[in-house]
């Protein structure tokens, strides 16, 4: 009998709950383009929609794999990534939210995306240096893209680290 409730599905359900909490805050903001400009709710709406799509993809992929007898199930993964991955991702996300308040966008986002990318790159390649370089490129790209999106495109300034 296939195992339907896997670590990935539990992780996706946890993300769905957290994303729904985040999305509920958007309702308190002014609707995008109400005044002709995207406004502060625009980017969170896009992020929530993308998160829901990714969550659906995780669940569908994992259900398809668990129903297929030929799919390998993570043998020898780094401390069973099915368990450690979701715990690490949720922990890092909580730390990111806390760090964002105290360190600002750039530091918190660089650290968060680097650590998440490092874990998953290392889990798939088992090479520290290559994983660290890919994680650094990912972190720089995401942080810079987010900054350009908010500050340059929409003229919305992000919090910075103030000593």
N, C-alpha and C positions, 0 to 999 in steps of 0.2 A: 504494500500500500504506500503511495507517495506521501511524503511529508509536505503538507501544505503550509503550515505555519512555521516559516523559517525566520532566521535572524534578519534577513533582508526585508521580509514583509513586516516584521515588527518594527524595524527601523523606518520603513516607509510610512507606516501608520503613525509612529511618533512624529515624523516630519510633518505629516498631514495635520496633526493636532497643533503643533507649534506654528505651522504656516497659517492655520485657521485663526489662531489667536492674533498673529501678526496682521492678517487680513482684516480682522474685526476693527483694528485701529484705523484703517483706511476710511471707514464709513464716517469717522469724525472729521475728516479733512474735506476741503472743498474739492468738488469733482474736477478732474483734469479738463482743461480748455473751457471752463465755465466763463473765464474772463479773457479768452483768446490765447492764454499761455498754458503750458502743460501743468504748472502748479506742483505742489509738493506730493500729491497723491499719485502722480503719473508713474514714477519709477517703482514705488512699492506695488502698484497694480501689475506692472509688467513682471516684477520679481515673483509675486504670488502666483500669477498665471503660469509662469515657467516652472515654478516649484511644483504646482499641481500636475503639470504635464510630466515632469521628471518622476514624481511619485507614482503616477499611473504606469509609466514605462518600467520602473523598478518592480512594481507588483506584477504586471503582465509578464515580464521577462522571467521573474522568479517562479511564477505559477507554471509557465510553459516549461521551464527547466525541471521543476519538481515533478511534473506529469510525464516528462520524457524519461524513459529508462536509460537512454544513452548519454545523458548529460552528466559530466563529472561534477562532483559536489565539493570542491575546495579542499581536496586532500592535501595535507601538509601546509596549509596556509598559515601565515604568521599568526600564531595564537588563535587559530580559527577566526579569521576575519569576519565571519558571519556574526560573531559575538563582540569581538574587540572593536571592529570598525564602527558599528553604530554607537557604542558607548563612547568611543573616542570622538566621533563627529559631534555628538550631542554635548559632550563636555567642552570641546573646543568652541562650539557655538555659544554656549553659556558664557565662557570666558571672553569670547569676542564681544559680546554685548556689554559685559562689565568693563572690558578694556576700552571699548569705544568711548565710554563716558569719561574715562580718566586720561587716555592717551590720544584721543582724536582718531579721525578716519584713517590717515596714512599708516600710522604705527599699528593700530589694531588690525586693519585689513591686510597689511603686509604679513604680520605675524600669523594671523588666522589662515590665510590662503596658503602660506608657505608650509605650515604644519600639516594641514589637511592634504595638500598635494604631496608632501614628502611621505606621509604614511601610505597613501594609496599607490604612489609611484614605486616605493620600495616594496610594497606587498606584491606588486606584479613583476618587478624586475630583479629584486634581491641584490641590487647594486646601490650602495650608499651614495657614491659620488654622482653617478648619473641621475639618481633620484633627487638628490639635493639641487643639482643644476636645473633639472626640469621644474622642480618645485619653485626655485628662485625665479625662473623665467615666468612661470604661471602667476606667482604672487605679484611680480612687477607689472605684468600685463593687466591683470585684473584691477590692481590698485590704481594704476594710471588711467585705465579705461573708465573706471568709476569716477575718478576725479575729473577727467575731461568731460564726461557725460553731465555731471552735476554742475561743475563750476564754469566750464567754457560754453557748453551747449545751452544750459538752462539758467545760468547765472545764480545758482543756489549754492551758497558757501557751506562747506562741511566743517565740522568742529576740528580744531587742531589741538595738539598737545601744548598746554601752557604751563610753564614751570613756575 
